[in-house]
Amino acid sequence: MREVVGLSGTPIYGRGGEIFNIMDVLDRGCLGDWDSFTREWCDGYGSDVVMDPEMLGAHLRREGLMLRRTKEDVLSELPPKRRVIQHIDSDERVFSAQMKEVIRLIGQHDESTEAFEKGRLKRQIGERVRQATGIAKAPYVAEFVRMLLDSGEAVVLYGYHHEVYRIWKQKLQSYKPVFVTGEETEKEKDEAKKAFIRGDTNLIVISLRAAAGLDGLQGRASVSVFGELDWSPGIHSQCEDRLHRIGQKDSVLSYYLVCSDGSDEQMMDALGFKTEQFLGIMGGQGETEQDRELAQVEVGKHLDRVMAKYRKGVKT
């Protein structure tokens, strides 16, 4: 008898429909074909938004297709995770300067008649707004981290853009930060991790998308700071779990630093939507309103709002 087992800590990064391909590999046809799956479980034909995640999760467990064990089930001695959404300032002049390129791209988008090109430009607009947000709030993120470092905390700081890393490096250079991002060699990344674990520095800056495989940090720090956000709640969870694992003696505290300008608030909304898809299917408790303060808004709607807001600038 042939058996297939799939193991993953994050089978769903965003939309619930991502579970279809995983289940189809494990037991082909268990959810029908894609068309049948989307008609039965999702928000209309071809959609990957699962309408009732809890019901789909219950179905998969009832049919013996999915077994989930949370940390709470197997690591009862592990201290809890805590999340704090902290609103910080941003530099409006810097943000406005960065948005000039966004306004130019919106003009190109509106003038284009090619669907592929319009889609490419829309994605580029979203990325530019995200970058502008990170740059505008970067000095204030650095000040927040400085406060933690001055109080004696060891800090893991997460970001995404290299332009943002450079600002943090300049603002926090007296604390001798080490970096694990896309610009270092594997040897340099390993040396940075070891320097942090040894206590040579109290600050390590890590890319949101480079957190996988970084072990051993839990014995050195219990505070994470998210200076930039990712569209996927699964990425944030993986980053948090660099500290929240066996060997951690303290409650892990994760600060999510958000500002009113740019993409942060809309990303938090979208993350709320995606988190519900993940938790509903996989099971588990979602964060409270006090922890998250999230609405349910999709990424595409965020970009539409951004473009509508700044479209008038194309003519100026």
N, C-alpha and C positions, 0 to 999 in steps of 0.2 A: 504493500500500500504506500503510495507516494504522498508525502505531507509537505506542505509549504508553510513556512512561518516568516512573518515580516516583523521586524523590531524597529520602532522609531519613537523618539521622545517628542517629535513635533510632526505628526503626519499631515496636519492642516496648518498652513501658514496664514491663509486669508479667508477664502470662500469655502463653504462646506462641500461644494462640488468636487474639490480636490480629492476627497476620499474615494471617489468612483474608481479612478485608475488604480489606486492601491488595492482596493477590494477585488478588482477585476484580475489583477496579477495573482492574488492569493487564491481566488476561486472564480475562474472565468465565467461570466454570465450570472453571477449571484445577484446582481442588481439590474439584470437585463442589459440591453445595449444603451448607449448614451442617450438616444432620443427617448427611450422608455423611462430611463432614470430621471431625466429632467422634467418630463411630463408628470411623473408620479410624485417626485420629492421636491422639485425646485419651483422657482417663481416663474413658471412658464417654459415653453419649448426652447431648448438651447441655453437656458439660464443656468449658472452655477451657484446661485444663491439658494441654499436649502431653506424651505419655508418653515419646517418644524424640526429643528436640529435634535431636540430631545427625543422625538418619536423615531427619527432615523437611527440615533444612537441606541435606543432601546431595541429596535429591530435587529441591528447588527449583533448586539450582545445576545439577544434571544436565539438567533440563528447560529450562535457559536462562531461568528466571524470575527469578533473583536473581544479582547480582554484587556482591560486597562487597570494598572496599579499606580496610584499616585504616591508621591513621597510620604504623604500622611499615612498611607496604608503600610508602608514598609520601613519607614524611618521615623518612628514615633518620637525618638529622642532628639530629632533635629529641631533647633529653635525656629520659630516662625519667620516668614518674610513680611516686611512691612513696606508699603509704598506711600510716598508723599508727592503730590503734584504741587510744585512750588512755582508760583508766577514771579517772573523777574522782568526787569526792564530790557529795552533794546534801544539801539541808536537809530532814531527815525531818519536822520540825514543819510546815514550809511545805507539804510534799507532803501530809501528813495533812489539813491544813486545806483544801487544794484538792480533796481526794478526797471531802469531805462532799457536794459537789454530785453527784459520780459515784454515791455510795451512794443519794442521792435518786432519781436517774435509773434506777438498777437496780430500785428499788422500783416505779417507774412502769412499767418494762418488764415486770416479772413480773405486774403487775396487769392489763396490757392484754390484750385478746382479739383485737385487730385486727392482722393480719399486717403491714400497711403501717406502722402506728404502732410496732410492735415493731421493725421494721427501721430506722425513723427514729431511734428511741431508742438502738438498738445502735450506729448510726453516731455519734450524739452522744456516747455513752459513750466510744467510742474516741477521739474528738477531745478530749474533756475530760481523759482520762488523758494523752494526748500533751501537752496544754497544761500540765497539772500537772507533768509530767516536766521540761519546758523551764523552767518558773518555778523549780522546786526546785533545779535545777543551774545556773541562770543566773549567780549570783555566782561560782561556781567556774569556769565557762567564762570569765568576765571576768578572773579571776586568772590563768588559763592564758594568755590573750591578752596580758595585761599583761606576763607574763614574756617572751613573744616580742617585744613592742614595746620593752621595756627592753634587749633584746639587739641592737636595731637593725633588726629585721625589719619589712618592710611586710607587712600581713596583710589577707587577704580573709576576712571572718567571715560565715558563712551561718546563717540562722535561718528561722523560720516565723511565730511568733506576735508580735503587736504588744506584748503584755504583756512578753514576753521582751526585745524590742528596748529597751523603756523601762528595764529593769533594766541592760542593757548600757550604754545611753547614760549613765545616772547613775554607774555604777561606773567607766566609762572616759572620762568627760567631759574630763579633763585632757589626753587625747591627741587631742582635737578630731575625733572620728569623723564621717564623712559616711555618709549612708544612701540606699540604693536599695531601697525597699520599696513597698507599696501605698498609702502615705500621702502620697507626694510627687507633684507635678505632673511632667510630662515634662521641663519646663525645669529643675526642681529636681534631678531624677535626672541629667540631663546635666551640670549644674554640679557635682554631687557626684562623678561619674566624672572630670571634668576636674581637680577639686581633688586627687583621689587621684593621678592620673597626673602632675600637675605637682609633686607632692611637698609640697603644703600640709599633708597629713596622711598618716600611715602606716597608717591604719585605715579601711577601707570595709566597711560592713555591708550585705549584700545578701540579699534574700529568695530562698529556694530556688527559688521559682517565677517569679522575675524575672530570672534570669541570662541568658536568651536575648537576643541583640543587644548585649550589653555587650562591646565590643571594646577592645583597646588596653591591657588590664591586664597582659598578659604582660611588657611592658617595664618594669613597675614592681614586681612582686612575684612570688615563687615559692612562697609559703606560703598554703594555704587551711586554714581551721578550720571544721569543721561542728559548730556549737554545738547544732543540732537536726537531726533526720533526716527524710527523706521516705520514703514507702512505696515509691517507684520508684527502682530502681538507675539508670535512664536519666537521672533528674533529677540525681543525684549526678555522673554522668559529664559531663553538660553543664556543671555548675558547675565541676568540675575543669578542663574544657577552656577555661574563660575564661583560664586561665594557661598551659595546655599547648597551645600553638599556635605557628605561625611567629613568630619574634622572641624566643622564650624562650631564654635562654642557660644557665639553671641547671636542674637537676633539680627538678621540681615535687613538693612535699611536702604531702600532705593529711592533717590530723589529724581523726579522727572521735572526738568526745568523748562518751562514754557513761557512764551511771551505773547502779547496780543497782536503784534504785527506779523504778517506773513502766514505761513502754513501750519503753525503749531496747533491752533485750536481746531482746525479742520482735520488735521491728522489724528488728534485725540478722538474726535467724533468717529472717524473711519475705523480707528482701532477698537472702539467700543462695538461697532458692527461686526468686525472680524472676530473679536473675542467671543461674542455670543455664538457665532458659527462653530468655533472650535470647542467651546465648553459644552454646547448643547449636544453635539455629536459624540464627543469623547467622554462626557460626563465630568462632574466636578462642580465646585461652587465658583460663581463669578465674583468679581470684586463689587463692593458696595458702591452706592452712589457717592458716598463721602470719599471713598478711595479714588474713584475714577472720574466722576462727574462727566460721563461720556454720553453722547447721543448716538443715534444710528444713522450715519451719513456715509455714503460711498465715496470713493476717491474721485470718480468721474464727476460727481456733482461738485466736489471741491474745486476742481479745475474749471468747471463752467462758471462758478462764482468768481473765481480769481480773474478769469478773462473778462467777465461782464464788468467787474469793478474797474479794471484798468484799460478796457477797450477805448474809452474816451480819450486816453492819453495818446493813442495812435495819431490823432488828428492835430495834436498840439505841437 
